[in-house]
Amino acid sequence: MSIEDNKVVVRGTLTGTNEGSLIGMPATSRKATWTAIHSFRLAGGKVVEHWGNVDMMGLMTQLGHIPS
C-alpha cells in the first residue's frame, strides 16, 4: 500500500474458488489466483475517486472461460 497526500494505492493478490456465476458465465468449481491494483483519491475524509485494474484475462483463463 502506498499513501501520498490525498491518494492511496493498494495492490493485492486474491485467491478464490468459482462456485457461482461470474459476469454471466457458469461456475466452474476451479480455483484461481489473480492480481488487482486500486487507486483512490480522498477529500474530506471520503473516497471521491476510484480507479481499478484487475487481471481479468488471467482469471478467466484459469477458470477455463478463455483458452490458454
PyMOL Python script that loads the backbone (N, CA, C, O; Angstrom):
from pymol import cmd

cmd.read_pdbstr("""\
ATOM      1  N   MET A   1       0.854  -1.165   0.000  1.00  0.00           N
ATOM      2  CA  MET A   1       0.000   0.000   0.000  1.00  0.00           C
ATOM      3  C   MET A   1       0.899   1.225   0.000  1.00  0.00           C
ATOM      4  O   MET A   1       1.947   1.247   0.644  1.00  0.00           O
ATOM      5  N   SER A   2       0.476   2.229  -0.723  1.00  0.00           N
ATOM      6  CA  SER A   2       1.215   3.484  -0.809  1.00  0.00           C
ATOM      7  C   SER A   2       0.251   4.630  -0.510  1.00  0.00           C
ATOM      8  O   SER A   2      -0.860   4.669  -1.038  1.00  0.00           O
ATOM      9  N   ILE A   3       0.678   5.552   0.333  1.00  0.00           N
ATOM     10  CA  ILE A   3      -0.151   6.709   0.683  1.00  0.00           C
ATOM     11  C   ILE A   3       0.660   7.972   0.433  1.00  0.00           C
ATOM     12  O   ILE A   3       1.785   8.094   0.918  1.00  0.00           O
ATOM     13  N   GLU A   4       0.098   8.911  -0.320  1.00  0.00           N
ATOM     14  CA  GLU A   4       0.765  10.176  -0.584  1.00  0.00           C
ATOM     15  C   GLU A   4      -0.291  11.264  -0.648  1.00  0.00           C
ATOM     16  O   GLU A   4      -1.197  11.208  -1.479  1.00  0.00           O
ATOM     17  N   ASP A   5      -0.177  12.248   0.220  1.00  0.00           N
ATOM     18  CA  ASP A   5      -1.142  13.348   0.295  1.00  0.00           C
ATOM     19  C   ASP A   5      -2.573  12.811   0.369  1.00  0.00           C
ATOM     20  O   ASP A   5      -2.973  12.245   1.387  1.00  0.00           O
ATOM     21  N   ASN A   6      -3.325  12.984  -0.682  1.00  0.00           N
ATOM     22  CA  ASN A   6      -4.725  12.564  -0.660  1.00  0.00           C
ATOM     23  C   ASN A   6      -4.971  11.351  -1.554  1.00  0.00           C
ATOM     24  O   ASN A   6      -6.104  11.101  -1.964  1.00  0.00           O
ATOM     25  N   LYS A   7      -3.903  10.591  -1.859  1.00  0.00           N
ATOM     26  CA  LYS A   7      -4.036   9.421  -2.725  1.00  0.00           C
ATOM     27  C   LYS A   7      -3.553   8.162  -2.019  1.00  0.00           C
ATOM     28  O   LYS A   7      -2.574   8.186  -1.272  1.00  0.00           O
ATOM     29  N   VAL A   8      -4.263   7.052  -2.271  1.00  0.00           N
ATOM     30  CA  VAL A   8      -3.899   5.754  -1.710  1.00  0.00           C
ATOM     31  C   VAL A   8      -3.903   4.736  -2.847  1.00  0.00           C
ATOM     32  O   VAL A   8      -4.830   4.709  -3.656  1.00  0.00           O
ATOM     33  N   VAL A   9      -2.865   3.898  -2.907  1.00  0.00           N
ATOM     34  CA  VAL A   9      -2.787   2.839  -3.908  1.00  0.00           C
ATOM     35  C   VAL A   9      -2.625   1.513  -3.173  1.00  0.00           C
ATOM     36  O   VAL A   9      -1.785   1.380  -2.283  1.00  0.00           O
ATOM     37  N   VAL A  10      -3.444   0.534  -3.562  1.00  0.00           N
ATOM     38  CA  VAL A  10      -3.400  -0.787  -2.938  1.00  0.00           C
ATOM     39  C   VAL A  10      -3.221  -1.831  -4.032  1.00  0.00           C
ATOM     40  O   VAL A  10      -3.957  -1.836  -5.019  1.00  0.00           O
ATOM     41  N   ARG A  11      -2.242  -2.717  -3.857  1.00  0.00           N
ATOM     42  CA  ARG A  11      -2.042  -3.834  -4.784  1.00  0.00           C
ATOM     43  C   ARG A  11      -2.236  -5.109  -3.996  1.00  0.00           C
ATOM     44  O   ARG A  11      -1.728  -5.247  -2.883  1.00  0.00           O
ATOM     45  N   GLY A  12      -2.972  -6.042  -4.576  1.00  0.00           N
ATOM     46  CA  GLY A  12      -3.221  -7.281  -3.855  1.00  0.00           C
ATOM     47  C   GLY A  12      -3.248  -8.486  -4.769  1.00  0.00           C
ATOM     48  O   GLY A  12      -3.454  -8.370  -5.977  1.00  0.00           O
ATOM     49  N   THR A  13      -3.036  -9.644  -4.170  1.00  0.00           N
ATOM     50  CA  THR A  13      -3.195 -10.923  -4.849  1.00  0.00           C
ATOM     51  C   THR A  13      -4.353 -11.631  -4.184  1.00  0.00           C
ATOM     52  O   THR A  13      -4.376 -11.792  -2.964  1.00  0.00           O
ATOM     53  N   LEU A  14      -5.308 -12.050  -4.980  1.00  0.00           N
ATOM     54  CA  LEU A  14      -6.523 -12.677  -4.465  1.00  0.00           C
ATOM     55  C   LEU A  14      -6.589 -14.124  -4.920  1.00  0.00           C
ATOM     56  O   LEU A  14      -6.094 -14.469  -5.993  1.00  0.00           O
ATOM     57  N   THR A  15      -7.198 -14.964  -4.107  1.00  0.00           N
ATOM     58  CA  THR A  15      -7.382 -16.376  -4.428  1.00  0.00           C
ATOM     59  C   THR A  15      -8.809 -16.757  -4.087  1.00  0.00           C
ATOM     60  O   THR A  15      -9.344 -16.351  -3.056  1.00  0.00           O
ATOM     61  N   GLY A  16      -9.421 -17.540  -4.962  1.00  0.00           N
ATOM     62  CA  GLY A  16     -10.787 -17.972  -4.680  1.00  0.00           C
ATOM     63  C   GLY A  16     -11.181 -19.160  -5.530  1.00  0.00           C
ATOM     64  O   GLY A  16     -10.444 -19.577  -6.424  1.00  0.00           O
ATOM     65  N   THR A  17     -12.353 -19.699  -5.240  1.00  0.00           N
ATOM     66  CA  THR A  17     -12.928 -20.813  -5.988  1.00  0.00           C
ATOM     67  C   THR A  17     -14.216 -20.326  -6.629  1.00  0.00           C
ATOM     68  O   THR A  17     -15.063 -19.737  -5.958  1.00  0.00           O
ATOM     69  N   ASN A  18     -14.367 -20.568  -7.915  1.00  0.00           N
ATOM     70  CA  ASN A  18     -15.535 -20.117  -8.683  1.00  0.00           C
ATOM     71  C   ASN A  18     -16.716 -21.049  -8.408  1.00  0.00           C
ATOM     72  O   ASN A  18     -16.881 -22.076  -9.068  1.00  0.00           O
ATOM     73  N   GLU A  19     -17.530 -20.673  -7.425  1.00  0.00           N
ATOM     74  CA  GLU A  19     -18.664 -21.509  -7.015  1.00  0.00           C
ATOM     75  C   GLU A  19     -20.009 -20.951  -7.457  1.00  0.00           C
ATOM     76  O   GLU A  19     -21.040 -21.579  -7.215  1.00  0.00           O
ATOM     77  N   GLY A  20     -20.022 -19.798  -8.093  1.00  0.00           N
ATOM     78  CA  GLY A  20     -21.258 -19.195  -8.583  1.00  0.00           C
ATOM     79  C   GLY A  20     -21.004 -18.547  -9.927  1.00  0.00           C
ATOM     80  O   GLY A  20     -19.857 -18.455 -10.363  1.00  0.00           O
ATOM     81  N   SER A  21     -22.058 -18.095 -10.592  1.00  0.00           N
ATOM     82  CA  SER A  21     -21.869 -17.461 -11.894  1.00  0.00           C
ATOM     83  C   SER A  21     -21.029 -16.196 -11.727  1.00  0.00           C
ATOM     84  O   SER A  21     -21.096 -15.512 -10.706  1.00  0.00           O
ATOM     85  N   LEU A  22     -20.247 -15.912 -12.745  1.00  0.00           N
ATOM     86  CA  LEU A  22     -19.354 -14.748 -12.728  1.00  0.00           C
ATOM     87  C   LEU A  22     -19.561 -14.001 -14.030  1.00  0.00           C
ATOM     88  O   LEU A  22     -19.280 -14.533 -15.104  1.00  0.00           O
ATOM     89  N   ILE A  23     -20.040 -12.799 -13.948  1.00  0.00           N
ATOM     90  CA  ILE A  23     -20.399 -11.949 -15.093  1.00  0.00           C
ATOM     91  C   ILE A  23     -21.110 -12.747 -16.191  1.00  0.00           C
ATOM     92  O   ILE A  23     -20.766 -12.666 -17.370  1.00  0.00           O
ATOM     93  N   GLY A  24     -22.103 -13.513 -15.764  1.00  0.00           N
ATOM     94  CA  GLY A  24     -22.938 -14.257 -16.698  1.00  0.00           C
ATOM     95  C   GLY A  24     -22.394 -15.608 -17.128  1.00  0.00           C
ATOM     96  O   GLY A  24     -23.042 -16.310 -17.905  1.00  0.00           O
ATOM     97  N   MET A  25     -21.221 -15.989 -16.644  1.00  0.00           N
ATOM     98  CA  MET A  25     -20.640 -17.288 -17.002  1.00  0.00           C
ATOM     99  C   MET A  25     -20.868 -18.263 -15.869  1.00  0.00           C
ATOM    100  O   MET A  25     -20.802 -17.883 -14.700  1.00  0.00           O
ATOM    101  N   PRO A  26     -21.138 -19.533 -16.203  1.00  0.00           N
ATOM    102  CA  PRO A  26     -21.444 -20.504 -15.158  1.00  0.00           C
ATOM    103  C   PRO A  26     -20.242 -20.831 -14.268  1.00  0.00           C
ATOM    104  O   PRO A  26     -19.090 -20.658 -14.663  1.00  0.00           O
ATOM    105  N   ALA A  27     -20.538 -21.300 -13.074  1.00  0.00           N
ATOM    106  CA  ALA A  27     -19.491 -21.711 -12.133  1.00  0.00           C
ATOM    107  C   ALA A  27     -18.704 -22.881 -12.709  1.00  0.00           C
ATOM    108  O   ALA A  27     -19.251 -23.725 -13.418  1.00  0.00           O
ATOM    109  N   THR A  28     -17.397 -22.916 -12.388  1.00  0.00           N
ATOM    110  CA  THR A  28     -16.527 -23.996 -12.870  1.00  0.00           C
ATOM    111  C   THR A  28     -15.964 -24.831 -11.731  1.00  0.00           C
ATOM    112  O   THR A  28     -15.393 -25.895 -11.969  1.00  0.00           O
ATOM    113  N   SER A  29     -16.116 -24.365 -10.499  1.00  0.00           N
ATOM    114  CA  SER A  29     -15.540 -25.014  -9.312  1.00  0.00           C
ATOM    115  C   SER A  29     -14.012 -25.039  -9.340  1.00  0.00           C
ATOM    116  O   SER A  29     -13.396 -25.782  -8.577  1.00  0.00           O
ATOM    117  N   ARG A  30     -13.399 -24.244 -10.203  1.00  0.00           N
ATOM    118  CA  ARG A  30     -11.938 -24.165 -10.279  1.00  0.00           C
ATOM    119  C   ARG A  30     -11.422 -23.088  -9.343  1.00  0.00           C
ATOM    120  O   ARG A  30     -12.101 -22.094  -9.085  1.00  0.00           O
ATOM    121  N   LYS A  31     -10.199 -23.300  -8.833  1.00  0.00           N
ATOM    122  CA  LYS A  31      -9.528 -22.299  -8.017  1.00  0.00           C
ATOM    123  C   LYS A  31      -8.719 -21.384  -8.934  1.00  0.00           C
ATOM    124  O   LYS A  31      -8.240 -21.811  -9.985  1.00  0.00           O
ATOM    125  N   ALA A  32      -8.573 -20.129  -8.530  1.00  0.00           N
ATOM    126  CA  ALA A  32      -7.814 -19.167  -9.322  1.00  0.00           C
ATOM    127  C   ALA A  32      -7.114 -18.176  -8.396  1.00  0.00           C
ATOM    128  O   ALA A  32      -7.558 -17.930  -7.274  1.00  0.00           O
ATOM    129  N   THR A  33      -6.017 -17.615  -8.886  1.00  0.00           N
ATOM    130  CA  THR A  33      -5.279 -16.563  -8.194  1.00  0.00           C
ATOM    131  C   THR A  33      -5.050 -15.448  -9.199  1.00  0.00           C
ATOM    132  O   THR A  33      -4.607 -15.709 -10.317  1.00  0.00           O
ATOM    133  N   TRP A  34      -5.346 -14.193  -8.817  1.00  0.00           N
ATOM    134  CA  TRP A  34      -5.194 -13.064  -9.721  1.00  0.00           C
ATOM    135  C   TRP A  34      -4.767 -11.838  -8.935  1.00  0.00           C
ATOM    136  O   TRP A  34      -4.843 -11.814  -7.707  1.00  0.00           O
ATOM    137  N   THR A  35      -4.318 -10.825  -9.653  1.00  0.00           N
ATOM    138  CA  THR A  35      -3.853  -9.602  -9.013  1.00  0.00           C
ATOM    139  C   THR A  35      -4.800  -8.442  -9.327  1.00  0.00           C
ATOM    140  O   THR A  35      -5.531  -8.465 -10.316  1.00  0.00           O
ATOM    141  N   ALA A  36      -4.766  -7.441  -8.469  1.00  0.00           N
ATOM    142  CA  ALA A  36      -5.565  -6.233  -8.667  1.00  0.00           C
ATOM    143  C   ALA A  36      -4.817  -5.044  -8.073  1.00  0.00           C
ATOM    144  O   ALA A  36      -4.101  -5.173  -7.079  1.00  0.00           O
ATOM    145  N   ILE A  37      -4.996  -3.895  -8.697  1.00  0.00           N
ATOM    146  CA  ILE A  37      -4.441  -2.640  -8.199  1.00  0.00           C
ATOM    147  C   ILE A  37      -5.589  -1.636  -8.145  1.00  0.00           C
ATOM    148  O   ILE A  37      -6.322  -1.473  -9.120  1.00  0.00           O
ATOM    149  N   HIS A  38      -5.744  -0.966  -7.008  1.00  0.00           N
ATOM    150  CA  HIS A  38      -6.794   0.039  -6.848  1.00  0.00           C
ATOM    151  C   HIS A  38      -6.169   1.345  -6.364  1.00  0.00           C
ATOM    152  O   HIS A  38      -5.353   1.353  -5.442  1.00  0.00           O
ATOM    153  N   SER A  39      -6.563   2.440  -6.995  1.00  0.00           N
ATOM    154  CA  SER A  39      -6.097   3.771  -6.604  1.00  0.00           C
ATOM    155  C   SER A  39      -7.303   4.586  -6.154  1.00  0.00           C
ATOM    156  O   SER A  39      -8.360   4.561  -6.784  1.00  0.00           O
ATOM    157  N   PHE A  40      -7.127   5.301  -5.063  1.00  0.00           N
ATOM    158  CA  PHE A  40      -8.212   6.111  -4.505  1.00  0.00           C
ATOM    159  C   PHE A  40      -7.728   7.538  -4.296  1.00  0.00           C
ATOM    160  O   PHE A  40      -6.573   7.765  -3.938  1.00  0.00           O
ATOM    161  N   ARG A  41      -8.623   8.500  -4.523  1.00  0.00           N
ATOM    162  CA  ARG A  41      -8.350   9.888  -4.152  1.00  0.00           C
ATOM    163  C   ARG A  41      -9.337  10.273  -3.069  1.00  0.00           C
ATOM    164  O   ARG A  41     -10.542  10.059  -3.202  1.00  0.00           O
ATOM    165  N   LEU A  42      -8.811  10.842  -1.998  1.00  0.00           N
ATOM    166  CA  LEU A  42      -9.622  11.195  -0.840  1.00  0.00           C
ATOM    167  C   LEU A  42      -9.810  12.706  -0.753  1.00  0.00           C
ATOM    168  O   LEU A  42      -8.929  13.485  -1.117  1.00  0.00           O
ATOM    169  N   ALA A  43     -10.976  13.092  -0.263  1.00  0.00           N
ATOM    170  CA  ALA A  43     -11.252  14.511   0.005  1.00  0.00           C
ATOM    171  C   ALA A  43     -12.261  14.565   1.138  1.00  0.00           C
ATOM    172  O   ALA A  43     -13.291  13.892   1.099  1.00  0.00           O
ATOM    173  N   GLY A  44     -11.964  15.359   2.133  1.00  0.00           N
ATOM    174  CA  GLY A  44     -12.874  15.480   3.268  1.00  0.00           C
ATOM    175  C   GLY A  44     -13.086  14.175   4.012  1.00  0.00           C
ATOM    176  O   GLY A  44     -14.157  13.940   4.572  1.00  0.00           O
ATOM    177  N   GLY A  45     -12.067  13.326   4.019  1.00  0.00           N
ATOM    178  CA  GLY A  45     -12.168  12.046   4.725  1.00  0.00           C
ATOM    179  C   GLY A  45     -12.987  10.991   3.990  1.00  0.00           C
ATOM    180  O   GLY A  45     -13.329   9.958   4.566  1.00  0.00           O
ATOM    181  N   LYS A  46     -13.306  11.247   2.705  1.00  0.00           N
ATOM    182  CA  LYS A  46     -14.107  10.295   1.925  1.00  0.00           C
ATOM    183  C   LYS A  46     -13.408   9.979   0.612  1.00  0.00           C
ATOM    184  O   LYS A  46     -12.633  10.786   0.099  1.00  0.00           O
ATOM    185  N   VAL A  47     -13.689   8.799   0.073  1.00  0.00           N
ATOM    186  CA  VAL A  47     -13.201   8.438  -1.254  1.00  0.00           C
ATOM    187  C   VAL A  47     -14.051   9.180  -2.276  1.00  0.00           C
ATOM    188  O   VAL A  47     -15.271   9.020  -2.308  1.00  0.00           O
ATOM    189  N   VAL A  48     -13.410   9.989  -3.106  1.00  0.00           N
ATOM    190  CA  VAL A  48     -14.148  10.756  -4.117  1.00  0.00           C
ATOM    191  C   VAL A  48     -13.846  10.282  -5.540  1.00  0.00           C
ATOM    192  O   VAL A  48     -14.577  10.608  -6.475  1.00  0.00           O
ATOM    193  N   GLU A  49     -12.773   9.514  -5.698  1.00  0.00           N
ATOM    194  CA  GLU A  49     -12.459   8.907  -6.990  1.00  0.00           C
ATOM    195  C   GLU A  49     -11.833   7.542  -6.745  1.00  0.00           C
ATOM    196  O   GLU A  49     -11.140   7.327  -5.750  1.00  0.00           O
ATOM    197  N   HIS A  50     -12.091   6.617  -7.678  1.00  0.00           N
ATOM    198  CA  HIS A  50     -11.531   5.272  -7.581  1.00  0.00           C
ATOM    199  C   HIS A  50     -11.220   4.774  -8.983  1.00  0.00           C
ATOM    200  O   HIS A  50     -12.035   4.900  -9.897  1.00  0.00           O
ATOM    201  N   TRP A  51     -10.028   4.205  -9.141  1.00  0.00           N
ATOM    202  CA  TRP A  51      -9.635   3.562 -10.385  1.00  0.00           C
ATOM    203  C   TRP A  51      -9.181   2.157 -10.021  1.00  0.00           C
ATOM    204  O   TRP A  51      -8.502   1.972  -9.011  1.00  0.00           O
ATOM    205  N   GLY A  52      -9.542   1.169 -10.823  1.00  0.00           N
ATOM    206  CA  GLY A  52      -9.155  -0.202 -10.531  1.00  0.00           C
ATOM    207  C   GLY A  52      -8.656  -0.913 -11.770  1.00  0.00           C
ATOM    208  O   GLY A  52      -9.089  -0.630 -12.887  1.00  0.00           O
ATOM    209  N   ASN A  53      -7.743  -1.837 -11.559  1.00  0.00           N
ATOM    210  CA  ASN A  53      -7.218  -2.670 -12.635  1.00  0.00           C
ATOM    211  C   ASN A  53      -7.130  -4.085 -12.096  1.00  0.00           C
ATOM    212  O   ASN A  53      -6.365  -4.361 -11.172  1.00  0.00           O
ATOM    213  N   VAL A  54      -7.919  -4.983 -12.680  1.00  0.00           N
ATOM    214  CA  VAL A  54      -7.959  -6.385 -12.241  1.00  0.00           C
ATOM    215  C   VAL A  54      -7.527  -7.259 -13.413  1.00  0.00           C
ATOM    216  O   VAL A  54      -7.934  -7.019 -14.550  1.00  0.00           O
ATOM    217  N   ASP A  55      -6.713  -8.263 -13.145  1.00  0.00           N
ATOM    218  CA  ASP A  55      -6.239  -9.189 -14.182  1.00  0.00           C
ATOM    219  C   ASP A  55      -7.367 -10.158 -14.560  1.00  0.00           C
ATOM    220  O   ASP A  55      -7.341 -11.331 -14.189  1.00  0.00           O
ATOM    221  N   MET A  56      -8.350  -9.649 -15.301  1.00  0.00           N
ATOM    222  CA  MET A  56      -9.493 -10.476 -15.702  1.00  0.00           C
ATOM    223  C   MET A  56      -9.098 -11.539 -16.727  1.00  0.00           C
ATOM    224  O   MET A  56      -9.670 -12.629 -16.723  1.00  0.00           O
ATOM    225  N   MET A  57      -8.137 -11.249 -17.603  1.00  0.00           N
ATOM    226  CA  MET A  57      -7.696 -12.236 -18.588  1.00  0.00           C
ATOM    227  C   MET A  57      -7.091 -13.449 -17.886  1.00  0.00           C
ATOM    228  O   MET A  57      -7.400 -14.592 -18.225  1.00  0.00           O
ATOM    229  N   GLY A  58      -6.225 -13.190 -16.902  1.00  0.00           N
ATOM    230  CA  GLY A  58      -5.638 -14.295 -16.146  1.00  0.00           C
ATOM    231  C   GLY A  58      -6.684 -15.068 -15.375  1.00  0.00           C
ATOM    232  O   GLY A  58      -6.638 -16.297 -15.326  1.00  0.00           O
ATOM    233  N   LEU A  59      -7.635 -14.357 -14.767  1.00  0.00           N
ATOM    234  CA  LEU A  59      -8.696 -15.009 -14.004  1.00  0.00           C
ATOM    235  C   LEU A  59      -9.550 -15.889 -14.907  1.00  0.00           C
ATOM    236  O   LEU A  59      -9.783 -17.057 -14.596  1.00  0.00           O
ATOM    237  N   MET A  60     -10.015 -15.338 -16.020  1.00  0.00           N
ATOM    238  CA  MET A  60     -10.885 -16.094 -16.926  1.00  0.00           C
ATOM    239  C   MET A  60     -10.170 -17.290 -17.555  1.00  0.00           C
ATOM    240  O   MET A  60     -10.788 -18.323 -17.813  1.00  0.00           O
ATOM    241  N   THR A  61      -8.864 -17.147 -17.802  1.00  0.00           N
ATOM    242  CA  THR A  61      -8.084 -18.262 -18.332  1.00  0.00           C
ATOM    243  C   THR A  61      -8.007 -19.387 -17.311  1.00  0.00           C
ATOM    244  O   THR A  61      -8.197 -20.555 -17.650  1.00  0.00           O
ATOM    245  N   GLN A  62      -7.725 -19.033 -16.051  1.00  0.00           N
ATOM    246  CA  GLN A  62      -7.639 -20.047 -15.000  1.00  0.00           C
ATOM    247  C   GLN A  62      -8.974 -20.757 -14.761  1.00  0.00           C
ATOM    248  O   GLN A  62      -9.010 -21.938 -14.415  1.00  0.00           O
ATOM    249  N   LEU A  63     -10.055 -20.023 -14.948  1.00  0.00           N
ATOM    250  CA  LEU A  63     -11.374 -20.619 -14.730  1.00  0.00           C
ATOM    251  C   LEU A  63     -11.850 -21.431 -15.932  1.00  0.00           C
ATOM    252  O   LEU A  63     -12.865 -22.123 -15.843  1.00  0.00           O
ATOM    253  N   GLY A  64     -11.137 -21.359 -17.046  1.00  0.00           N
ATOM    254  CA  GLY A  64     -11.480 -22.141 -18.225  1.00  0.00           C
ATOM    255  C   GLY A  64     -12.450 -21.447 -19.169  1.00  0.00           C
ATOM    256  O   GLY A  64     -12.948 -22.074 -20.104  1.00  0.00           O
ATOM    257  N   HIS A  65     -12.729 -20.180 -18.947  1.00  0.00           N
ATOM    258  CA  HIS A  65     -13.647 -19.443 -19.813  1.00  0.00           C
ATOM    259  C   HIS A  65     -12.945 -18.906 -21.057  1.00  0.00           C
ATOM    260  O   HIS A  65     -13.601 -18.596 -22.052  1.00  0.00           O
ATOM    261  N   ILE A  66     -11.604 -18.792 -21.010  1.00  0.00           N
ATOM    262  CA  ILE A  66     -10.790 -18.355 -22.144  1.00  0.00           C
ATOM    263  C   ILE A  66      -9.703 -19.407 -22.331  1.00  0.00           C
ATOM    264  O   ILE A  66      -9.042 -19.777 -21.360  1.00  0.00           O
ATOM    265  N   PRO A  67      -9.498 -19.900 -23.555  1.00  0.00           N
ATOM    266  CA  PRO A  67      -8.442 -20.902 -23.772  1.00  0.00           C
ATOM    267  C   PRO A  67      -7.067 -20.345 -23.458  1.00  0.00           C
ATOM    268  O   PRO A  67      -6.785 -19.174 -23.712  1.00  0.00           O
ATOM    269  N   SER A  68      -6.213 -21.192 -22.902  1.00  0.00           N
ATOM    270  CA  SER A  68      -4.844 -20.739 -22.580  1.00  0.00           C
ATOM    271  C   SER A  68      -3.942 -20.834 -23.783  1.00  0.00           C
ATOM    272  O   SER A  68      -2.761 -20.496 -23.696  1.00  0.00           O
TER     273      SER A  68
END
""", "prot")
cmd.dss("prot")
cmd.show_as("cartoon", "prot")
cmd.util.cbc("prot")
cmd.orient("prot")
